[in-house]
Amino acid sequence: MFFPAPTPTLTGATRLVGMVGNPIRQAKSPENFNPLFARHGIDAVMVPMEIESDRFEADMPALMRLANLDGVVVTMPFKARIVPMLDHVDDSARRVGAVNAARRRPDGTWEGSIFDGVGLVGAVRTLGVEPAGLRVGLVGAGGAGSAIAFALADRGVRSLSVTDRNADRAASLAARVASGGTPAEPRAALDLAQLDLLVNASPVGMGPDDRSPVDLSGLHERLAVVDIVTRPATALLEAARRAGCRAVGGAAMVAAQTEAIVEFLGIGPSESRTTAQTN
């Protein structure tokens, strides 16, 4: 029997969470957050908010002054640009130089963090795998890839090999991770036969005709594979599953990330919707 997701009831007491980006119409976050708010009895709603790129520095601070806005989830191209507007940024976001969620603290100041790494670790764990001690190959050294690299390093991976179309970017990320004590190096190409975990944090796979972002010749059944692209089937995932690998797509990362962001926002369950004031 099908049970539809609960629909939130909006009142004058409902708290707002913005989903900020440009373009925004393709964003799936409202579809993930709003049912979660409803299931947990949280009187909040996520609203997509498209801000013109050339107006972001002027319009975003004004948006953040809304008294009933408790948080924002940030997507491209604003993850780095919002950082200077925040009063506090945690260590994970500082290392990456980007934020994908910010919350209003009780004193009215704003704090930001990034949850791509948290989401990735959650996705890995759905495969029955713990990152500690693994030899990891990472494709993509952008914002998401950087957050993932540091999260894996924090959880004690044995080594990290980074590849990116921009070799300088891969080298920079590997150097920053290595400076924290985790063996990391840039690679022109990954040798899958030498890896325990492969993570695709690049956009390759978003297009229906995209090929795998890596050479699959060394693919082996003991390799765990996470493709953060949210399409249910990518060339990488299909090849991994044919080879008998434990593999999961971006939906698992999104689910883990969503739960973590809701906890970070700190918006508690409403005491009673029936007692909310109305005008």
Backbone bond lengths (Angstrom), bond angles and torsions (degrees), N, CA, C in turn:
res aa  C-N    CA-C-N  psi(-1)  N-CA   C-N-CA  omega(-1)  CA-C   N-CA-C  phi
1 M - - - 1.463 - - 1.523 108.46 -
2 F 1.323 116.74 138.95 1.465 121.61 -178.83 1.521 110.09 -91.88
3 F 1.326 116.19 129.43 1.458 121.72 176.60 1.524 107.68 -115.89
4 P 1.324 118.13 113.64 1.460 119.55 -178.74 1.516 111.63 -65.25
5 A 1.327 115.35 152.91 1.463 120.60 177.42 1.519 109.26 -63.37
6 P 1.331 117.58 142.15 1.462 119.97 179.32 1.515 111.28 -62.04
7 T 1.323 115.74 143.49 1.458 121.33 -179.68 1.521 109.22 -103.13
8 P 1.338 118.17 125.81 1.465 119.10 -178.77 1.518 111.48 -67.88
9 T 1.339 115.67 145.22 1.459 122.18 173.89 1.519 108.32 -98.02
10 L 1.329 116.90 120.39 1.451 120.73 -177.26 1.523 110.12 -87.50
11 T 1.334 115.31 134.99 1.457 122.09 177.27 1.524 108.38 -132.43
12 G 1.318 115.15 179.60 1.455 118.79 176.20 1.508 113.10 -67.11
13 A 1.339 117.48 -15.57 1.458 121.57 179.78 1.526 112.79 -94.74
14 T 1.318 117.35 -4.89 1.469 120.64 -177.48 1.531 110.75 -62.83
15 R 1.326 115.75 131.82 1.458 121.59 178.50 1.530 109.53 -85.92
16 L 1.316 116.76 150.18 1.456 122.32 -178.16 1.529 111.30 -106.01
17 V 1.321 114.42 141.12 1.467 122.39 169.15 1.523 106.04 -126.73
18 G 1.309 117.31 126.00 1.453 120.80 -179.17 1.520 111.78 -91.46
19 M 1.331 115.53 145.17 1.466 121.83 169.81 1.513 105.57 -110.91
20 V 1.339 117.60 106.75 1.460 122.75 -167.61 1.520 110.46 -109.71
21 G 1.319 115.67 129.97 1.458 120.59 177.26 1.510 110.57 -177.44
22 N 1.317 116.18 -177.18 1.467 121.99 175.19 1.529 108.53 -162.59
23 P 1.355 117.29 113.58 1.465 127.15 -1.46 1.531 110.28 -74.75
24 I 1.325 115.87 165.46 1.452 120.27 -175.51 1.531 112.84 -121.96
25 R 1.328 116.94 -15.18 1.465 117.91 -171.32 1.521 113.30 -65.79
26 Q 1.343 117.01 -21.78 1.460 119.31 179.98 1.527 112.37 -85.26
27 A 1.337 118.23 -7.86 1.467 121.73 -175.29 1.528 111.19 -67.05
28 K 1.311 115.76 135.46 1.461 122.03 -179.56 1.522 113.16 -99.02
29 S 1.334 117.26 -4.71 1.468 119.32 -174.62 1.525 113.90 -56.97
30 P 1.356 120.77 -44.23 1.462 117.92 178.45 1.525 113.09 -57.06
31 E 1.325 116.68 -34.11 1.464 120.33 179.20 1.524 111.48 -70.42
32 N 1.328 117.40 -22.92 1.460 121.03 178.80 1.524 112.20 -91.42
33 F 1.333 116.72 -41.95 1.463 120.47 -174.19 1.521 112.63 -76.37
34 N 1.316 118.14 -43.86 1.469 118.71 -172.70 1.533 113.38 -63.88
35 P 1.331 120.16 -42.86 1.470 118.36 173.57 1.527 112.70 -62.75
36 L 1.336 116.92 -33.98 1.463 119.91 178.69 1.527 111.13 -67.43
37 F 1.340 116.63 -42.58 1.469 119.66 174.40 1.527 110.49 -56.35
38 A 1.324 115.77 -45.46 1.464 119.84 -176.89 1.528 111.25 -65.21
39 R 1.336 116.70 -42.92 1.467 119.67 -178.93 1.517 111.68 -63.34
40 H 1.332 116.75 -34.52 1.462 120.75 -178.80 1.529 112.84 -89.86
41 G 1.321 117.56 4.24 1.458 120.29 179.54 1.508 113.33 67.97
42 I 1.331 117.40 28.25 1.460 121.99 -179.68 1.524 108.78 -92.22
43 D 1.322 116.32 122.77 1.461 121.05 -177.36 1.534 109.31 -82.99
44 A 1.333 115.01 74.82 1.462 121.60 -178.78 1.519 108.11 -148.25
45 V 1.323 115.52 159.45 1.453 120.99 177.86 1.520 108.78 -142.46
46 M 1.320 115.84 138.86 1.459 120.36 174.74 1.525 108.83 -93.83
47 V 1.337 114.85 132.06 1.465 121.79 -177.81 1.528 108.63 -122.57
48 P 1.342 118.94 128.23 1.460 119.83 176.12 1.522 110.50 -69.89
49 M 1.326 116.19 135.85 1.466 122.18 -177.44 1.526 108.68 -133.08
50 E 1.315 116.91 107.27 1.463 121.37 179.83 1.520 109.41 -91.72
51 I 1.323 115.77 121.88 1.465 121.48 179.73 1.520 108.04 -113.65
52 E 1.313 116.68 133.45 1.457 120.00 177.40 1.520 109.44 -62.67
53 S 1.324 115.43 136.06 1.465 119.84 -174.65 1.525 112.31 -57.25
54 D 1.325 117.52 -41.00 1.470 119.43 -177.69 1.521 112.78 -78.62
55 R 1.346 117.55 -1.66 1.463 122.10 178.63 1.528 111.68 -112.20
56 F 1.336 118.21 1.22 1.455 120.31 -170.55 1.523 112.40 -60.05
57 E 1.330 117.43 -47.71 1.466 120.43 -177.33 1.519 112.59 -65.00
58 A 1.325 117.74 -24.60 1.459 121.16 177.37 1.529 112.17 -87.97
59 D 1.342 116.71 -40.14 1.461 120.22 -171.24 1.524 113.84 -87.69
60 M 1.328 118.14 -32.58 1.467 119.63 -175.29 1.527 112.12 -65.02
61 P 1.334 120.59 -44.19 1.476 118.76 177.17 1.526 112.86 -59.77
62 A 1.334 117.20 -36.00 1.464 120.12 177.91 1.528 110.28 -65.69
63 L 1.320 116.64 -41.47 1.460 120.78 177.78 1.527 110.78 -61.21
64 M 1.317 116.53 -40.50 1.460 120.77 -177.45 1.526 112.69 -69.50
65 R 1.337 117.53 -12.65 1.471 120.16 176.61 1.528 113.02 -83.85
66 L 1.329 118.26 -6.75 1.464 119.88 175.86 1.527 109.48 -59.32
67 A 1.329 116.88 126.58 1.465 120.51 -172.12 1.520 113.07 -67.77
68 N 1.330 118.37 -26.25 1.463 119.83 -178.39 1.519 112.58 -103.53
69 L 1.324 117.28 15.60 1.462 121.62 173.42 1.522 108.08 -92.75
70 D 1.333 116.35 112.68 1.462 120.66 -176.18 1.523 113.22 -97.11
71 G 1.327 117.57 -14.63 1.454 118.64 -178.40 1.507 111.69 -171.85
72 V 1.337 114.56 165.41 1.465 120.89 174.40 1.523 108.34 -138.00
73 V 1.312 114.65 143.28 1.459 122.05 168.61 1.523 105.98 -106.85
74 V 1.324 116.53 131.06 1.457 121.40 -168.33 1.521 109.95 -116.26
75 T 1.334 115.62 131.89 1.453 120.36 175.25 1.524 108.98 -122.04
76 M 1.323 115.74 -174.41 1.459 120.63 -175.94 1.519 110.97 -62.12
77 P 1.320 117.96 144.32 1.470 128.14 6.26 1.533 112.99 -104.25
78 F 1.323 117.36 32.34 1.463 120.20 -167.23 1.535 114.93 -109.95
79 K 1.328 119.06 4.03 1.462 120.78 -174.04 1.530 112.36 -61.32
80 A 1.315 116.63 -38.01 1.470 119.39 178.01 1.522 111.31 -86.74
81 R 1.315 117.45 -33.69 1.456 121.00 -174.18 1.523 113.38 -70.51
82 I 1.336 117.68 -21.40 1.464 119.24 179.65 1.523 111.98 -80.02
83 V 1.326 117.89 -19.36 1.468 121.05 -173.55 1.533 112.91 -54.60
84 P 1.349 120.24 -46.89 1.469 119.17 -178.83 1.525 114.25 -64.26
85 M 1.332 117.68 -15.57 1.459 120.91 -178.23 1.524 112.51 -86.00
86 L 1.329 117.51 -7.06 1.452 122.04 -174.55 1.517 110.99 -98.01
87 D 1.321 115.66 146.73 1.466 121.14 179.46 1.519 112.07 -80.14
88 H 1.325 116.62 -28.61 1.460 121.99 -177.47 1.527 108.32 -140.57
89 V 1.330 116.55 138.79 1.462 122.60 174.60 1.523 107.09 -133.26
90 D 1.329 117.88 129.37 1.462 119.35 -176.69 1.532 111.26 -76.43
91 D 1.323 115.70 174.19 1.458 120.64 -173.62 1.521 112.50 -61.66
92 S 1.332 117.25 -39.14 1.459 119.24 -178.16 1.520 111.35 -63.45
93 A 1.315 117.26 -43.70 1.462 120.59 178.84 1.517 111.44 -69.74
94 R 1.321 116.68 -35.29 1.471 120.26 -179.63 1.520 110.53 -64.43
95 R 1.320 117.10 -41.67 1.459 120.24 -179.83 1.524 111.75 -65.70
96 V 1.330 116.33 -37.72 1.459 121.04 -178.61 1.523 111.34 -80.74
97 G 1.340 116.06 -31.07 1.458 120.54 -176.01 1.510 112.80 80.96
98 A 1.324 116.52 25.16 1.463 120.63 -177.84 1.525 109.81 -154.56
99 V 1.329 115.25 159.20 1.463 123.50 -178.86 1.519 108.18 -133.26
100 N 1.328 117.07 137.83 1.466 117.61 171.83 1.525 112.87 -120.67
101 A 1.322 117.04 4.83 1.463 120.41 171.40 1.521 108.89 -154.28
102 A 1.324 115.53 139.22 1.468 121.03 177.62 1.513 108.68 -136.55
103 R 1.326 116.02 147.92 1.459 121.11 -179.08 1.520 110.04 -131.45
104 R 1.336 114.47 150.93 1.459 120.49 172.15 1.526 108.31 -84.21
105 R 1.318 116.79 124.40 1.453 121.36 178.20 1.525 110.13 -81.56
106 P 1.343 117.15 163.39 1.466 119.55 -177.77 1.517 114.09 -55.41
107 D 1.346 118.03 -28.74 1.466 120.12 -179.85 1.527 112.66 -85.61
108 G 1.344 116.71 5.91 1.454 121.28 176.83 1.518 114.95 91.39
109 T 1.340 117.80 -8.64 1.450 120.55 177.44 1.532 109.99 -79.89
110 W 1.341 115.36 165.55 1.461 120.65 -176.80 1.521 110.43 -113.66
111 E 1.337 114.85 138.93 1.463 122.26 -178.79 1.530 108.98 -127.08
112 G 1.345 116.41 138.37 1.451 120.33 -178.96 1.516 113.27 -122.25
113 S 1.325 115.05 154.15 1.455 121.59 175.69 1.531 107.98 -149.21
114 I 1.320 116.05 175.34 1.460 120.90 177.29 1.519 108.79 -130.19
115 F 1.330 116.67 138.16 1.462 121.49 -169.28 1.520 113.98 -121.55
116 D 1.330 117.71 7.92 1.460 119.07 177.87 1.529 110.65 -60.49
117 G 1.336 116.36 -41.63 1.461 119.59 179.89 1.509 112.63 -66.34
118 V 1.325 116.48 -42.19 1.467 121.23 177.39 1.531 110.11 -59.63
119 G 1.331 115.41 -43.53 1.457 119.72 179.20 1.511 112.31 -63.39
120 L 1.334 116.06 -41.25 1.465 119.87 -179.55 1.524 110.75 -64.01
121 V 1.325 116.80 -45.31 1.470 119.62 179.02 1.529 110.01 -60.69
122 G 1.314 117.18 -39.64 1.461 120.26 176.54 1.520 111.90 -61.78
123 A 1.337 116.85 -40.60 1.464 120.62 178.57 1.525 110.99 -64.87
124 V 1.335 117.12 -41.61 1.466 120.88 177.96 1.526 110.10 -60.10
125 R 1.301 116.54 -41.15 1.465 119.80 -177.95 1.515 112.51 -68.25
126 T 1.341 118.43 -26.38 1.468 119.29 175.55 1.522 111.41 -64.61
127 L 1.332 117.06 -18.89 1.463 121.48 177.67 1.528 111.58 -86.81
128 G 1.324 117.37 0.78 1.451 121.00 -176.88 1.515 112.57 76.89
129 V 1.331 116.45 27.27 1.462 122.50 -175.96 1.519 108.92 -121.61
130 E 1.336 116.86 138.74 1.457 122.32 171.72 1.530 108.53 -106.39
131 P 1.335 118.25 137.10 1.468 120.28 -175.76 1.529 114.96 -64.93
132 A 1.322 118.33 -28.81 1.465 121.30 -174.23 1.523 111.00 -54.64
133 G 1.336 115.62 128.96 1.448 121.43 176.10 1.507 116.41 83.29
134 L 1.324 117.79 0.98 1.461 120.41 -176.97 1.527 112.26 -87.27
135 R 1.331 115.32 149.58 1.460 122.40 169.43 1.528 106.51 -91.58
136 V 1.320 116.11 116.86 1.456 120.96 -169.85 1.520 111.02 -113.91
137 G 1.333 115.52 137.36 1.452 121.88 170.00 1.513 109.04 -111.12
138 L 1.327 117.08 129.70 1.459 122.44 -177.23 1.517 109.41 -120.10
139 V 1.321 116.15 125.92 1.456 122.10 175.47 1.523 107.79 -103.42
140 G 1.328 116.95 115.76 1.459 120.58 179.68 1.516 111.34 108.98
141 A 1.336 115.51 120.20 1.467 121.18 -177.80 1.516 111.60 -119.53
142 G 1.327 116.81 26.13 1.459 121.05 176.33 1.518 111.19 -80.24
143 G 1.339 116.62 -155.21 1.459 120.60 -177.33 1.514 112.92 -60.82
144 A 1.341 117.01 -50.02 1.462 120.00 179.99 1.522 110.48 -65.11
145 G 1.348 116.68 -44.42 1.452 120.07 179.87 1.511 112.34 -61.19
146 S 1.331 116.91 -39.11 1.465 120.36 179.30 1.523 111.06 -64.43
147 A 1.323 116.88 -45.76 1.465 120.06 178.80 1.520 110.86 -61.19
148 I 1.322 116.54 -40.23 1.464 121.40 179.34 1.521 110.52 -65.54
149 A 1.324 116.71 -43.36 1.469 120.60 -179.34 1.520 111.26 -58.93
150 F 1.320 117.45 -47.42 1.461 120.28 -178.62 1.526 111.64 -68.28
151 A 1.331 117.32 -36.80 1.465 119.98 178.71 1.521 110.61 -64.74
152 L 1.315 117.40 -41.15 1.460 120.63 178.20 1.526 111.00 -67.02
153 A 1.336 115.90 -40.38 1.465 119.38 177.41 1.529 110.71 -61.46
154 D 1.327 116.27 -41.59 1.466 120.58 179.66 1.530 112.05 -62.46
155 R 1.334 116.15 -24.50 1.464 120.03 -177.92 1.522 112.43 -99.74
156 G 1.318 115.94 15.17 1.453 120.17 166.04 1.508 117.04 81.63
157 V 1.361 118.08 33.12 1.460 117.77 175.66 1.528 110.41 -62.55
158 R 1.316 115.51 153.21 1.472 120.72 -178.58 1.526 111.12 -71.66
159 S 1.325 117.13 -41.33 1.460 121.50 -179.61 1.518 109.30 -159.15
160 L 1.338 114.92 159.28 1.459 120.87 179.88 1.528 108.73 -135.69
161 S 1.326 115.87 123.95 1.461 122.54 174.04 1.520 107.96 -110.18
162 V 1.335 116.82 128.06 1.466 121.95 -173.51 1.517 109.83 -117.96
163 T 1.317 116.03 130.75 1.458 120.91 173.39 1.516 109.53 -128.58
164 D 1.314 115.36 145.79 1.459 121.66 -179.33 1.531 107.74 -155.90
165 R 1.309 116.84 151.21 1.464 119.45 176.46 1.520 111.41 -59.07
166 N 1.334 115.88 -29.96 1.459 121.80 175.12 1.531 107.55 -95.58
167 A 1.338 116.07 101.45 1.462 120.63 -175.00 1.519 112.09 -60.94
168 D 1.330 117.30 -35.57 1.464 120.30 179.70 1.524 110.83 -64.42
169 R 1.320 116.28 -38.69 1.461 119.89 179.87 1.529 110.87 -66.98
170 A 1.318 116.84 -39.96 1.466 120.21 177.01 1.524 110.50 -63.77
171 A 1.335 116.41 -41.90 1.461 120.27 -179.88 1.521 111.39 -64.79
172 S 1.332 116.43 -40.34 1.458 120.43 179.81 1.520 111.40 -63.99
173 L 1.330 116.83 -45.09 1.461 119.94 -179.52 1.522 110.47 -64.66
174 A 1.330 117.12 -44.74 1.460 119.73 -179.95 1.525 111.25 -60.23
175 A 1.325 116.62 -40.22 1.470 120.08 179.77 1.515 111.26 -65.33
176 R 1.335 117.57 -40.56 1.461 120.53 -179.71 1.519 111.12 -66.84
177 V 1.331 117.24 -39.71 1.462 120.12 177.43 1.523 110.36 -67.11
178 A 1.322 116.74 -43.68 1.467 120.83 -179.23 1.523 111.82 -62.90
179 S 1.326 116.72 -31.99 1.466 119.69 179.71 1.523 112.07 -64.15
180 G 1.332 116.78 -19.46 1.460 120.78 176.88 1.511 113.74 -90.45
181 G 1.337 116.81 0.18 1.459 119.56 174.79 1.512 115.94 107.67
182 T 1.333 118.68 -5.29 1.466 121.26 178.40 1.525 109.37 -93.80
183 P 1.321 119.68 125.61 1.461 120.79 176.80 1.530 110.81 -57.40
184 A 1.314 116.73 120.54 1.463 121.82 -177.37 1.515 108.94 -147.21
185 E 1.329 116.06 141.42 1.450 119.86 179.15 1.517 110.12 -151.36
186 P 1.332 116.20 149.74 1.462 120.03 176.16 1.519 109.93 -77.88
187 R 1.323 115.99 149.65 1.459 121.78 178.62 1.526 109.33 -134.29
188 A 1.324 115.37 138.60 1.462 118.88 172.31 1.523 110.35 -67.49
189 A 1.339 116.60 -32.68 1.462 122.85 177.65 1.526 108.03 -150.60
190 L 1.315 115.93 152.64 1.462 120.75 179.94 1.519 110.48 -96.23
191 D 1.322 116.40 140.65 1.457 122.44 173.11 1.525 107.65 -99.01
192 L 1.327 116.08 99.81 1.463 120.47 -173.92 1.523 112.05 -62.52
193 A 1.305 117.24 -26.74 1.460 120.28 -179.37 1.523 111.97 -64.20
194 Q 1.333 117.37 -20.19 1.466 122.18 -177.81 1.526 112.73 -101.44
195 L 1.329 117.33 11.76 1.461 121.13 -174.75 1.520 111.64 -117.15
196 D 1.338 114.47 153.84 1.471 121.73 172.27 1.524 111.53 -103.49
197 L 1.336 116.18 -28.01 1.467 121.90 -177.62 1.514 108.84 -139.95
198 L 1.319 116.16 131.81 1.464 122.84 175.64 1.522 108.51 -118.36
199 V 1.338 115.94 129.80 1.456 121.30 179.22 1.526 108.67 -123.61
200 N 1.322 116.09 124.18 1.463 120.29 172.01 1.513 108.43 -96.98
201 A 1.349 115.98 108.16 1.464 121.50 176.62 1.524 110.32 -112.24
202 S 1.325 115.86 22.88 1.465 121.52 176.76 1.524 109.16 -99.90
203 P 1.348 118.02 167.19 1.466 119.23 177.26 1.516 113.85 -78.81
204 V 1.332 118.12 -2.42 1.462 120.63 -179.68 1.529 109.10 -66.20
205 G 1.297 115.73 122.09 1.458 122.14 -174.55 1.510 112.38 119.39
206 M 1.339 116.48 -14.24 1.461 119.39 178.97 1.525 111.32 -69.88
207 G 1.328 116.33 -32.59 1.459 120.13 177.81 1.517 110.98 -84.02
208 P 1.322 118.27 143.27 1.476 120.49 -176.78 1.519 113.19 -63.68
209 D 1.319 118.46 -20.85 1.465 121.35 -179.05 1.527 112.73 -103.80
210 D 1.347 117.19 6.87 1.459 120.13 -179.44 1.523 110.99 -66.55
211 R 1.333 115.21 141.41 1.456 120.65 173.49 1.531 109.60 -88.18
212 S 1.314 115.90 179.69 1.463 120.38 177.72 1.526 110.23 -63.32
213 P 1.330 118.26 143.57 1.467 120.99 178.58 1.527 113.02 -76.06
214 V 1.331 118.45 -6.34 1.463 121.55 -179.43 1.522 109.77 -135.80
215 D 1.319 115.46 159.48 1.460 122.25 172.20 1.526 108.30 -69.22
216 L 1.317 117.14 124.10 1.458 122.08 -172.97 1.518 113.37 -93.23
217 S 1.312 117.91 8.74 1.470 119.69 -173.23 1.521 112.79 -63.42
218 G 1.334 118.08 -27.37 1.462 119.94 -179.29 1.518 114.00 -97.00
219 L 1.312 117.93 12.65 1.467 121.85 -176.78 1.528 110.22 -61.24
220 H 1.327 116.97 132.79 1.461 121.02 -179.46 1.522 109.53 -139.54
221 E 1.313 117.26 156.74 1.461 121.81 -170.11 1.518 113.41 -69.30
222 R 1.328 118.35 -17.09 1.466 120.32 179.24 1.526 112.24 -83.87
223 L 1.326 116.45 -6.48 1.467 121.33 -179.42 1.527 110.33 -80.26
224 A 1.329 116.94 129.60 1.466 122.09 171.22 1.526 108.11 -91.15
225 V 1.327 116.86 140.14 1.467 121.35 -173.78 1.521 109.88 -130.77
226 V 1.343 115.42 130.06 1.458 121.21 172.95 1.521 107.41 -125.37
227 D 1.325 116.56 123.36 1.467 122.60 174.86 1.518 106.58 -111.21
228 I 1.340 117.79 114.40 1.460 119.06 -173.52 1.523 112.82 -76.76
229 V 1.341 117.79 -7.51 1.465 120.60 173.38 1.526 108.04 -60.35
230 T 1.324 117.25 135.07 1.464 120.64 -171.96 1.523 113.95 -86.73
231 R 1.320 118.57 -0.29 1.459 119.44 172.71 1.526 108.63 -65.48
232 P 1.358 118.04 138.83 1.468 119.68 -176.02 1.518 113.97 -65.38
233 A 1.343 116.78 -23.52 1.462 120.21 179.48 1.519 109.14 -135.99
234 T 1.319 116.14 124.83 1.458 122.18 173.36 1.524 107.46 -125.73
235 A 1.321 116.27 164.87 1.469 119.22 179.49 1.525 110.77 -59.27
236 L 1.333 116.71 -38.94 1.461 120.09 179.20 1.518 111.48 -65.06
237 L 1.328 117.60 -48.18 1.459 120.50 -179.01 1.527 111.70 -62.80
238 E 1.313 116.65 -42.01 1.459 119.37 -179.13 1.522 111.30 -64.05
239 A 1.344 116.67 -41.94 1.463 119.84 178.37 1.524 110.84 -65.82
240 A 1.338 116.96 -40.27 1.456 120.36 -180.00 1.524 111.41 -63.34
241 R 1.292 116.68 -42.36 1.463 119.93 -179.12 1.523 111.22 -68.93
242 R 1.325 117.86 -36.83 1.464 120.29 176.02 1.525 110.99 -62.86
243 A 1.329 116.39 -33.91 1.460 120.71 -179.10 1.523 112.38 -81.07
244 G 1.323 118.02 -2.81 1.452 121.89 179.37 1.509 114.53 85.86
245 C 1.343 116.73 13.60 1.469 120.58 178.89 1.522 111.04 -73.47
246 R 1.318 116.18 151.71 1.456 120.55 165.09 1.530 106.54 -75.54
247 A 1.315 116.60 122.27 1.465 119.76 -172.86 1.517 110.38 -143.92
248 V 1.342 115.09 146.23 1.458 120.32 179.32 1.523 108.85 -148.11
249 G 1.341 115.58 149.56 1.456 121.49 -178.90 1.517 112.87 -97.06
250 G 1.326 114.53 -171.42 1.454 120.94 -172.58 1.510 115.76 -65.73
251 A 1.340 117.75 -20.58 1.464 119.32 -178.71 1.521 111.37 -61.00
252 A 1.330 117.36 -36.10 1.465 120.19 179.20 1.520 110.92 -67.12
253 M 1.328 117.02 -37.65 1.459 120.75 177.22 1.517 110.71 -66.80
254 V 1.334 116.43 -42.53 1.465 120.61 179.20 1.518 110.75 -61.09
255 A 1.334 117.21 -42.69 1.467 120.57 -178.74 1.526 110.91 -61.91
256 A 1.329 116.80 -45.84 1.462 120.28 -179.91 1.522 111.12 -66.21
257 Q 1.309 115.99 -39.55 1.461 121.01 -179.72 1.528 111.15 -66.41
258 T 1.326 116.25 -40.79 1.461 120.67 -178.99 1.526 110.79 -62.18
259 E 1.325 116.77 -45.67 1.467 120.71 178.77 1.523 110.56 -59.99
260 A 1.326 116.20 -42.86 1.466 120.01 -178.09 1.526 111.59 -66.87
261 I 1.328 116.95 -38.76 1.468 119.99 -179.76 1.525 110.66 -68.61
262 V 1.327 117.66 -40.33 1.469 120.21 178.12 1.525 109.93 -59.92
263 E 1.338 116.70 -42.29 1.464 119.66 177.39 1.531 110.73 -64.21
264 F 1.325 117.09 -41.49 1.465 122.42 179.52 1.521 111.30 -61.85
265 L 1.333 117.30 -41.47 1.461 120.52 -178.20 1.519 111.70 -61.53
266 G 1.326 116.91 -32.56 1.456 120.59 173.95 1.514 115.03 71.15
267 I 1.319 116.94 24.91 1.465 120.43 177.45 1.517 107.34 -86.19
268 G 1.316 117.40 111.91 1.458 120.89 -174.49 1.511 112.76 -80.35
269 P 1.347 116.56 166.16 1.460 120.74 175.59 1.519 111.33 -59.08
270 S 1.309 115.66 143.34 1.462 119.31 177.16 1.517 109.02 -68.40
271 E 1.358 117.26 143.76 1.466 120.09 -179.68 1.512 110.57 -67.04
272 S 1.302 116.33 -39.09 1.461 119.92 177.55 1.513 108.78 -167.19
273 R 1.313 116.46 121.87 1.455 118.63 178.08 1.524 111.15 -68.23
274 T 1.311 115.48 -27.70 1.455 119.10 -174.96 1.513 112.90 -73.05
275 T 1.347 115.67 -18.89 1.464 117.59 -178.38 1.512 112.47 -99.27
276 A 1.362 116.59 4.19 1.464 119.07 179.43 1.511 110.34 -62.97
277 Q 1.318 115.38 144.57 1.449 119.59 178.78 1.520 110.34 -72.68
278 T 1.298 116.69 145.28 1.459 122.35 175.76 1.509 108.22 -126.59
279 N 1.346 115.43 153.17 1.451 121.10 178.76 1.524 109.84 -115.92
